[in-house]
Amino acid sequence: MRAKRLRRQIGFSAEHRCFKPCGVRNSTLEQVVLEEDELEAIRLIDYEGLYQQECADKMGISRTTFSRTIEGARKKIADALLNGKSIIINIKEL
């Protein structure tokens, strides 16, 4: 039985919720869904340049949870880029 997933602290509001390859109809593309906590992990570590522990602290999660989150996010993004898939950002509304 999995433990209840806690709400992560997210420090941004995504303006764009979908990215896709140019010149291809969205209806013909496979999709990769990137959760908002995965996007926040990408923002903190790759864009802001923070260390994993700093990122985990900002998100209110453990470093090991952050490590799993960033690994999954990077794999999804690589899949979309390498295989011509669209990226859908799943923003949870309060």
N, C-alpha and C positions, 0 to 999 in steps of 0.2 A: 504494500500500500504506500503510495507516494504522499509525502507531506504536503500540506496546503501551500500553494505558491504565494509568496508575499508580493505586494505591489512594490515595484522598484521605483527609485527616485529618478525621474527623467528631467533633464535640464534644458529641454528645447521643445519647440512646437514645429512639427514638420509641415512646411508649406506644400510640398509635392508628395503625393502618396503613391505615385506610379512612375516608373522609369522603364523605357522599352527601347529596343533597337530601332534606329531610324529607318523609315521607308517600309516598315512591316506593319500590317494591320494587327491591332491588339487582339482581335478576336481569333487570330490564327496562332498566337504565341502561347507556349506553356508559361506558367507563372511560378515564381518563387516568392513565398510570403516571408517577409522580414518583420519580425515582431519589434515593437517600439523599444524594448529593452536591448535587443540586438543592435538596433541603430544607435542607441545611446552609447553602447559599448564601443562601437566603431568610432563614434564622434570623440569620445574621451581618449581612447588609446591611439588611434591613427590620425585624427585631426588635431586634437589638443596636445598630443604627445606625452600623455601622463603614463606613469608606471601602473602595472596591474593592481597593486595594492591601493594606490591613490584612486583609481577608477572604481574599484570595489567599494571603497569608503564613500565616494560620492554617490554611488548608486544604492548604498545601504545593504550590500550583500557581501558574502565571504569572497576571499580571493579565489578559492577553488570554483565557486559558482560563477564568478566573473570569467575565469579561464574557460569554462565550458560554454558560456554565452558567447564569448568572442570567437571561439573556435567554430561554433555553429554558424555564426553570422558570416564569417569570412568564407566558409565553405559554400553557403548559399549565394553569396555575391560572386564568387568564382564560378559557380555553376551557371549563373545567369549570364555572366560575361562570356564565358567560353562556349556556351551552348545556345546563345541567342534567345534567352528567355527574358520575360519582363519581370521586374521586381515590384511587388506590391508591398507597401508599408502598412502594417496593421496597427492603427492607432486606436487604443481603447479609450473610449469617451467615459468621463466620470458620470 
